[in-house]
Amino acid sequence: MADPIIRLRGVTKTYGEGPTAFQALKRVDLDIEQGDFVAVMGPSGSGKSTTMNILGCLDVPTRGQFLFKGVHVEALDRDQRALLRRRYLGFVFQGFNLLSRTSALENVELPLLYRGEDKKTRHKLGMAALEKVGLDRWWDHTPAELSGGQQQRVAIARAIVTSPDVLLADEPTGNLDSERSVEIMKLLTQLNQESGITVLMVTHEPDMAAFARTIVHFKDGLVERIESGARAGVGA
């Protein structure tokens, strides 16, 4: 059996020093398999956001090991972590984070622009990503001309345009109504199953978490339990 794409061993994260120090994570062990769809849940202060920041290479553990494809991320410097983010990770946020005065295609092309790809390559890959999320006909529309669900689809296209190994989604349905939320979850399920992208999603909504194959519950800086999603595979 192949090694997990992500492995945490004894990961501790402490903020501050001395008597005011706060342990956000307490020796967390967690394996995430290549191609899994994982929902991360827990109350505020449980450690789920800290864990996602570490997994997204936006923060580093105070102690412990974080292996990504066998590489010890905790030993990398800031520039090396940034390179890992650009090459292997895609990010989707609750607030879409689209540039308001640019088209859907231009928004999707941004990660490719940062990587130095030429205009022809950016256009080809950007249109392919929009087609995957069902928005290729809306390529020239600005965010103001799109619904909330369509804006989130553009944000997902932007996250997958570089063909990342892992997609990290932070409350991706938090700003959407129930119908649009289900559409986005079905899209993430489809991308996970058809493209093999490993999906890591933070959510407060049990109905949305149920689409995942694996649900990791955090409490008080620890993994409290791990279970299977009740609706895993819906929308395939």
C-alpha positions as CSV (number, residue, x, y, z in Angstrom):
1,M,0.0,0.0,0.0
2,A,1.3,3.5,-0.9
3,D,2.3,5.9,1.8
4,P,-0.2,8.6,2.6
5,I,0.1,11.8,0.7
6,I,0.0,13.7,4.0
7,R,1.2,12.4,7.4
8,L,1.2,14.3,10.7
9,R,3.1,12.8,13.6
10,G,3.1,14.4,17.0
11,V,2.2,17.8,15.6
12,T,2.0,20.4,18.3
13,K,1.3,24.1,17.7
14,T,1.8,26.6,20.5
15,Y,1.1,30.3,20.4
16,G,2.9,32.6,22.8
17,E,5.3,31.8,25.6
18,G,5.3,31.2,29.3
19,P,2.2,31.2,31.4
20,T,0.1,32.8,28.6
21,A,1.1,30.2,26.0
22,F,-1.8,28.5,24.2
23,Q,-1.6,25.0,22.7
24,A,-3.8,25.0,19.6
25,L,-2.7,21.5,18.6
26,K,-1.5,18.7,21.0
27,R,0.6,16.0,19.4
28,V,-1.8,15.3,16.5
29,D,-1.3,12.2,14.4
30,L,-3.2,12.1,11.1
31,D,-2.8,10.2,7.8
32,I,-4.5,11.4,4.6
33,E,-4.5,9.0,1.6
34,Q,-3.9,10.1,-1.9
35,G,-7.3,10.6,-3.6
36,D,-9.4,10.9,-0.4
37,F,-12.1,13.5,0.2
38,V,-11.7,14.6,3.8
39,A,-14.0,16.9,5.8
40,V,-12.5,18.6,8.9
41,M,-15.0,19.6,11.6
42,G,-15.0,20.9,15.1
43,P,-16.1,23.9,17.2
44,S,-14.2,27.2,17.3
45,G,-10.9,26.7,19.0
46,S,-10.8,23.0,18.3
47,G,-7.6,23.2,16.2
48,K,-9.1,22.5,12.8
49,S,-8.1,25.9,11.3
50,T,-4.6,25.6,12.7
51,T,-4.3,22.1,11.2
52,M,-5.5,23.4,7.8
53,N,-3.0,26.3,7.9
54,I,-0.2,23.8,8.5
55,L,-1.4,21.4,5.8
56,G,-1.6,24.4,3.4
57,C,2.0,25.3,4.2
58,L,0.8,28.7,5.6
59,D,2.1,27.8,9.1
60,V,4.6,25.4,10.6
61,P,4.3,23.1,13.7
62,T,6.0,24.1,16.9
63,R,7.0,20.4,17.2
64,G,6.3,17.2,15.3
65,Q,6.6,16.1,11.7
66,F,4.5,17.0,8.7
67,L,5.3,14.9,5.7
68,F,3.9,15.7,2.2
69,K,4.7,13.1,-0.4
70,G,7.5,11.9,1.9
71,V,9.1,15.4,2.2
72,H,9.5,16.8,5.8
73,V,7.7,20.2,5.3
74,E,8.5,21.3,8.8
75,A,12.2,21.4,7.7
76,L,11.6,23.6,4.7
77,D,12.2,27.4,4.7
78,R,9.6,29.9,3.7
79,D,10.5,30.0,0.0
80,Q,10.5,26.2,-0.2
81,R,7.0,26.1,1.4
82,A,5.8,28.7,-1.1
83,L,7.1,26.7,-4.0
84,L,5.3,23.6,-2.6
85,R,2.1,25.6,-2.4
86,R,2.3,26.8,-5.9
87,R,3.1,23.4,-7.4
88,Y,1.0,21.0,-5.4
89,L,-1.8,22.8,-3.6
90,G,-5.0,24.6,-4.7
91,F,-7.1,26.8,-2.4
92,V,-10.9,27.6,-2.3
93,F,-12.2,30.1,0.3
94,Q,-15.7,31.0,1.6
95,G,-15.5,34.5,0.2
96,F,-14.6,33.5,-3.4
97,N,-11.7,36.1,-3.4
98,L,-12.2,37.0,-7.1
99,L,-10.9,40.2,-8.7
100,S,-14.1,42.2,-9.4
101,R,-13.0,44.0,-12.6
102,T,-11.6,41.0,-14.5
103,S,-13.3,38.2,-16.4
104,A,-13.9,34.7,-15.1
105,L,-11.1,33.5,-17.4
106,E,-8.6,36.1,-16.2
107,N,-9.4,35.2,-12.6
108,V,-8.7,31.5,-13.4
109,E,-5.5,32.3,-15.2
110,L,-4.0,34.2,-12.2
111,P,-2.0,31.2,-10.7
112,L,-0.6,30.5,-14.2
113,L,0.5,34.1,-14.5
114,Y,2.3,33.8,-11.2
115,R,4.0,30.7,-12.6
116,G,5.2,32.6,-15.6
117,E,3.2,30.7,-18.2
118,D,2.7,32.4,-21.6
119,K,-0.6,33.9,-22.7
120,K,-1.5,31.0,-25.1
121,T,-0.9,28.4,-22.4
122,R,-2.8,30.4,-19.8
123,H,-5.8,30.7,-22.1
124,K,-5.9,27.0,-23.0
125,L,-5.5,25.8,-19.4
126,G,-7.9,28.4,-18.0
127,M,-10.7,27.5,-20.5
128,A,-10.2,23.8,-19.7
129,A,-10.6,24.5,-16.0
130,L,-13.7,26.5,-16.6
131,E,-15.1,23.7,-18.7
132,K,-14.5,21.3,-15.9
133,V,-16.7,23.4,-13.6
134,G,-19.3,24.0,-16.3
135,L,-18.6,27.7,-16.9
136,D,-16.7,27.8,-20.2
137,R,-19.6,29.7,-21.8
138,W,-19.3,32.4,-19.1
139,W,-15.6,32.9,-19.6
140,D,-15.9,36.6,-20.3
141,H,-18.3,37.5,-17.5
142,T,-17.1,39.5,-14.4
143,P,-18.0,38.3,-10.9
144,A,-20.8,40.9,-10.7
145,E,-22.4,39.2,-13.7
146,L,-22.3,35.8,-12.0
147,S,-24.4,34.2,-9.2
148,G,-22.8,33.2,-5.9
149,G,-22.7,29.6,-7.0
150,Q,-21.1,30.5,-10.3
151,Q,-18.5,32.7,-8.5
152,Q,-17.5,29.8,-6.3
153,R,-17.2,27.6,-9.4
154,V,-14.8,30.2,-10.9
155,A,-12.9,30.0,-7.6
156,I,-12.7,26.2,-7.9
157,A,-11.5,26.5,-11.5
158,R,-8.8,28.9,-10.4
159,A,-7.8,26.4,-7.7
160,I,-7.5,23.4,-10.1
161,V,-6.0,25.2,-13.1
162,T,-2.5,24.2,-12.0
163,S,-3.5,20.5,-11.6
164,P,-2.8,20.4,-7.9
165,D,-2.5,17.2,-6.0
166,V,-4.5,18.6,-3.0
167,L,-7.4,21.0,-3.0
168,L,-7.9,22.8,0.4
169,A,-11.4,24.3,0.8
170,D,-12.2,26.5,3.7
171,E,-16.0,26.6,4.2
172,P,-16.6,26.5,0.4
173,T,-20.4,26.6,0.8
174,G,-20.5,29.1,3.7
175,N,-21.9,32.0,1.5
176,L,-24.3,29.9,-0.5
177,D,-27.9,28.8,-0.1
178,S,-28.7,25.1,0.3
179,E,-29.3,24.4,-3.4
180,R,-26.1,26.0,-4.5
181,S,-24.2,24.4,-1.6
182,V,-25.3,20.9,-2.8
183,E,-24.2,21.9,-6.4
184,I,-20.7,22.8,-5.2
185,M,-20.4,19.7,-3.1
186,K,-21.3,17.5,-6.1
187,L,-18.7,19.4,-8.1
188,L,-16.0,18.8,-5.5
189,T,-17.1,15.1,-5.4
190,Q,-16.8,14.9,-9.2
191,L,-13.4,16.5,-9.3
192,N,-12.2,14.2,-6.5
193,Q,-13.5,11.0,-8.3
194,E,-12.7,11.9,-11.9
195,S,-9.4,13.8,-11.5
196,G,-8.1,12.1,-8.4
197,I,-7.6,15.4,-6.6
198,T,-7.3,14.9,-2.8
199,V,-9.8,17.3,-1.2
200,L,-9.5,18.7,2.3
201,M,-12.5,20.7,3.4
202,V,-13.3,22.6,6.6
203,T,-17.0,22.9,7.2
204,H,-19.4,23.5,10.1
205,E,-22.3,21.9,8.2
206,P,-22.8,18.1,8.8
207,D,-24.9,17.9,5.6
208,M,-21.9,19.1,3.6
209,A,-19.4,17.0,5.5
210,A,-21.5,13.9,4.6
211,F,-20.3,14.2,1.0
212,A,-16.8,13.4,2.1
213,R,-15.4,9.9,2.3
214,T,-13.7,10.7,5.6
215,I,-14.7,13.1,8.4
216,V,-12.1,14.1,11.0
217,H,-13.5,15.7,14.1
218,F,-11.3,18.0,16.2
219,K,-11.8,18.9,19.8
220,D,-9.5,20.8,22.2
221,G,-6.5,20.5,19.9
222,L,-6.9,16.8,19.3
223,V,-8.4,14.5,16.8
224,E,-11.5,13.3,18.7
225,R,-12.7,10.7,16.1
226,I,-12.6,9.8,12.4
227,E,-15.7,8.5,10.6
228,S,-17.0,7.8,7.1
229,G,-19.3,10.3,5.3
230,A,-22.9,9.2,5.1
231,R,-23.4,10.5,1.6
232,A,-19.9,9.8,0.2
233,G,-20.1,9.4,-3.6
234,V,-23.3,11.4,-4.0
235,G,-23.2,13.2,-7.4
236,A,-20.8,10.8,-9.0
